[in-house]
Amino acid sequence: MKNETGTKRKPRAEPERAAAPKPGRRAASARGVKTDLQRADWVRAGLRVLAQSGVDAVLIPRLATDLGVTKGSFYWHFESRDDLLLALIEEWKQHATLRVIEIVESASTSPQEKIRLIAFIGTNSPIDEFGGAIELAVRNWARTNPAVRSAVADVDQQRLTYLTSLYAEMGAKVDPELLACLHYSFSTGLRLIFAYPEQQKLAMRQAALDTIFFPSPVK
């Protein structure tokens, strides 16, 4: 197109359109643009609330406030609150059982060393800290939710099976499954006793291993 002077007009530049937001991206704030928010961030936030206040407190608005985003951001990663709760259970199963077994298998050689490391890891997760608190919260949740109770039963069975295999490999004269059950019950119950400080609980676990679970052969 020509103007009145007969010269060609330059075409007007089209205004740039704002790019569509990427899934999981946090909204900008007065302090600047926040980093991308991933599914794992919501899971970690949910686990923190579960450990602190129980499952009834794991609500989308609260998690959004904790993470500094709108509720809409949640639905980039989860279809519903139930979807998130399922992810919390799966993360707990991975972190509290399968990951522990991986650590023990890679760090220890003899079955006795592996059992001692399991005892040490357990004692270093008291119920007033995150590791122990999440364990207690999940078990409380299982009392009223059949699906969670089934998941906890699976975890218990995995732990007992692993302990049984270690006691069998050790060549225990007592039934390995019985030893595993006694060990697991002792460790779980000891965590719930407030009368002893955590270091004393660790010492008691070690003493139980030396005198009850790993007794020296009678000469």
N, C-alpha and C positions, 0 to 999 in steps of 0.2 A: 504494500500500500504506500502511495506517495502523499506527501504533505503539500501545503500550498506552494512551496518553493520548487516542487517537482522532484525533490530528493526522497529517497526511500526512508520510511520510518523503521526504526529498530523495533522488533517485536518485544512486547512487554514480557518481563520474566514472570513465570508463574510463581506464586507464593509457595514456599516450602511447606509441606505437610509434616506435622509432628509424627515422629515414628511411633508405632504402636508399642505399648509397654511389653516387655518380655515377661514370660511367666515367672513369678516368684520375685520380681524386682520390688524392692521397698520404695515407698513414696519418698519424694524429696521433702526435706524439712528446712527450717530456718538455719539449721546448722550445716546444711549441705546434703548432697545425695548420699544415701546409705548404700551399703554393699548389698549384693544380691542375697535374697533370702531363699534358702533351699528347704526341701522336705525335712532333711535331718535337723534343721533349726527348730522346726515345729515339734518334732519328736523329742528333742532334748528339753525344750521348754515344757512340754507335757510331762516328761518324767520328773522334772524338778518340782512341778506343782503336785504331782501324784505323791512324791516322797514327802513333801511338806504338809499337804493338806488332805490327801486322799482323793479317790477317783471323782467324787461329786464336785470337787473344785476344778477339775480339768474341763474348763469351758472355753469356747472359742473367743469370746470377748476378752476374757482375762489373759489368754495367751497372746492375743493381738496387742493388748496394752503392754504386756511384758516385752514383746518384741519390737514395739514401736511402729506397728503397721495397722492398716484397716482390716476388718474382718474379711473383706473380699479377697485379700491376699491368700487366706487359708485355702480357698477353693481352687487355687491353681494346683494344689498338691493333694487334696483330700476331697472325697465326695461328701463326707459327713463327719460328725463327731465320732460316730461308731467306727468309721474307717481309721481315724486317728488312734482311738483306743486300741484297736487291733494292732496298729503299728507299734504302740508302746509295749504291748505284750511280746511282740516278736523281737523288739530291740532288747528287752529284758532277758529273754531266752538266750539270745546271742551273746550278750555281754556277761551275764551272770553264770553261764554254764559252758557253752561251746568255746567261748573265748578263753575262759579259765583253763579248760582242758588243753587248749592249744598252747597256752603259756607254760603249763606244767610239763607237757610233753617235750617242749623245746628246751626247757631250762634244767630238767632233772634227768638222771640216768636210772638209778635203782628205784624199785617201787616204794621203798621206805622214804627216800628223798622226795618223791612225788607226793606221798601222803603228807609229809611234813610241810611241804610248800602249800598244799591245799589248806592245811590248818592255819598257816601263817596268813594266807590271803583272806580267809574267813574272819580271822581275828582283827585284821586291819580294815574291816568294814563294819564298825559298830552301828547300832541302830539309830544313834543320834547324828550320824553323818550320812552322806548321800547313798553310798553303797548298801549299808545296812538298812537305811530308812526305806529305800525302794523295795527291798526284799520283804520287809514287814508290810508295806503298803499293798503290795501285790497279793500277799497272803490274806490280808484283811479283805481285799476286794474279792478274792476267790470264795469267801464265805457266803456271798450273796449272788454270785454270778456263775452259773454252771459252766459256761465256756471258759472263763478264766480258771475255774477250778480244774478243768480238764487240762489246760495248759500247764498249770502248776504241777499237776500229777505227772505229766510228761517230763517236766524238768526234774522232779524228784526221782523219777525212774532212771533218767539219764545219769544223774549224779550217783545214785546207788549202784547202777550197773558199772560205772567207771570205778568206783571205790571197790566193789566186789572183785573186779578184774585185777586191781592192784594187790589186794590181800591174797588172792589166789596165786598171783605171780610171786608174791613174797614167800609162798609155801606155808601159810598159817595152818596150824593144827586144828584150830577152831573153824567151824563153817565160815567161809569167806563172806557169804551174804549176811550172816548174823553179825559178824564184825563190822561190816559196812553199815548195817542198819544202826548198830549201837554207836558207831563213830558219828554218823550223820545226826542221830538224835541228840547225842551229847553236844555236838558243835552247834546245832540249831538252838537247843535249849540254853546253852551257856551264853549265847548272844543276848538272850532276853533277861538275863539276871543283872540287876543294877547294883548288887551288893559289892561287886568286885570291879576295880578299875581295869581298863583294857589290857594293860601290860600284865596284870596278874592273871587275867583270863588266858593270855597267850602262854604264860608259864604253866598254868594248869593244863592246857591242852598238850603242851610238850610233855609234862609229867604223865598225863594219861597215855600218851603214845608210848613212852618208855616203859611204863610199869604194867599197862593193861593190854594195849594193842600190839606192842613190840616187846613182849617179855623175853628176857635173856633165857636161853635154854638151861634147864637145871642139870648141873654136872653130877 
